[in-house]
């Protein structure tokens, strides 16, 4: 599926997605036209999903990051759909993951401080539909956060 040139391009884009096509071509020892065609093909094939700006929420005054492990009331037919629709509407929720097992959903959310988190938890999280159980895990340190893959 991927050849050495594709892997070299992807490695460089993972390191610095802001590279121009001429810069990228120079780093992978190719021409801008050839690299542009490769990047377009990788995008069309769904290998490259896009580029994003990663914003440090701490720099914007959010000091608290919490993971909530949630078990839903599975006796309700639309429990998952209703919960997920409502959770998506909470702006402080950065990530939603679903699981198989005792825990059904994990929410990752941010707050400005503990008082802000308490209000968010009481007014927005506990009002989400079909929660049977909830456990909060406050982040102490982010030891590794890397979305790049070994190529």
N, C-alpha and C positions, 0 to 999 in steps of 0.2 A: 504494500500500500504506500508506504513512505520510502523514498530513497534517501541517500546521504545528503543530497542538496536540500530536500524538504526538512530533514531533521536539523540541519545547520541553520536554516532560515527560522525554524520554530525556536531553536535554542536562543538565537539572537533576539527574537521578538519577545520571548519570555523575560529576557534580561532587560530589554529596553524597547517597549512597544511604540515609542515615539520616533524611532529611527525613520528617516526618509528612505525612499527606495534606493537612491544612489548610495547612501551610507550603508544600508543593509547589503546591497550588492557588493560593496567594497569588502565588508566583513566576511562574506561567504565566497569571495573570489569569483564573482559572476558579473553579468551586466545588469543594469537597471531594468531593461526590457524583459529579460529572462526572469529575473526575480519578481517583477510585477506580475507576470503571467502565473508564476508559481503561487504567489500569495493569493491571487484571485481564485486559482483552482482550489487551494486549501480552504478558502472561505466558502466557495460554492459547494465543496464536498462536506462542509460542516466541521472541518478540523479546527479552523479558526472561527470562533463564534463572535468575536468583536474585540473592541478595546474599551477599557473603562478607566475612569479617574478614581483612584482609591484615596478617599479623604480620611484623614485622621480625626475621628470624632472627638478625641481628647482635646485637640487643638481648638475645637469649637465649643469647649466648655462642658462636654459630657465626661464625667469622671467615673461613672458607675456602669459596669457591664455585667449583666445577669443572664444566666441560662435557666430557663424554666422547663422542667420535665413534667409533661402533662399526660394524665390518663383520662380518656373520655368515657362518657356513659354510652357504651356500645349497645344498650337496649334501644336507643333512639336511632331510627333508620338513617337519618341524614346527619348524624352527629359529626362526622368528619367534615363533610361539605360545609355545614353551617359554621362550624368552628373555624375552619380555614378561611372562609369568606370574611368572617368578622375579624380574625387575627390579621389578615392582610391590610385591613383598614386602620390599624394602629401604627402611626408613623414611626414610633420609637422601636418597633420590631424590625430588626435588621435581617433576620434569617428565620425561616420556618423549615423544619425537617420532620418527616414522618418516619415511623419505625414499625417493625413487627416485633411483638413482645409485650411486656408489661407496660412500658411507656409507649404511648401512641405518637406524641408530638413533642418536639423541642423547639422552644422559641428563644432566640437570642435577642436581647433588647438592651437599650442604653437609657441612662437618665443623667441629669445634671449633677445630682447629689442624692444622698439617702432619703431626704425629705421628698424630693421629686420622684424617686423610685417608689416610695410608699404611696404617694398619690396615684401614680401610674398603675401600680399593682392593684390598689383598692378600686379605683374608678374605671380603669380600662381593661385590666386583665381578668379580675374576678368576675366581671360582667360578661365575659365571653361565654357563649352557650356550651352546654353539655360537658362541663368539667366535672369529673368524678374525683380526681386527686391531682394535686400540684406540688412540686418540690422545686424550691429555688436554690440555685447554686451560684454564688457570687464569685466572679473571676477575681483571683488575687494577682496572677501574672499570666501573660501570654508567652509561653515558652517557645512555641513555633507556630508561625502562620505563613504558609507558603502554598500558593496554588500552582506553582510550576511543577511539571512532571519530568522525570528523567528521560532524556532523548538520546 
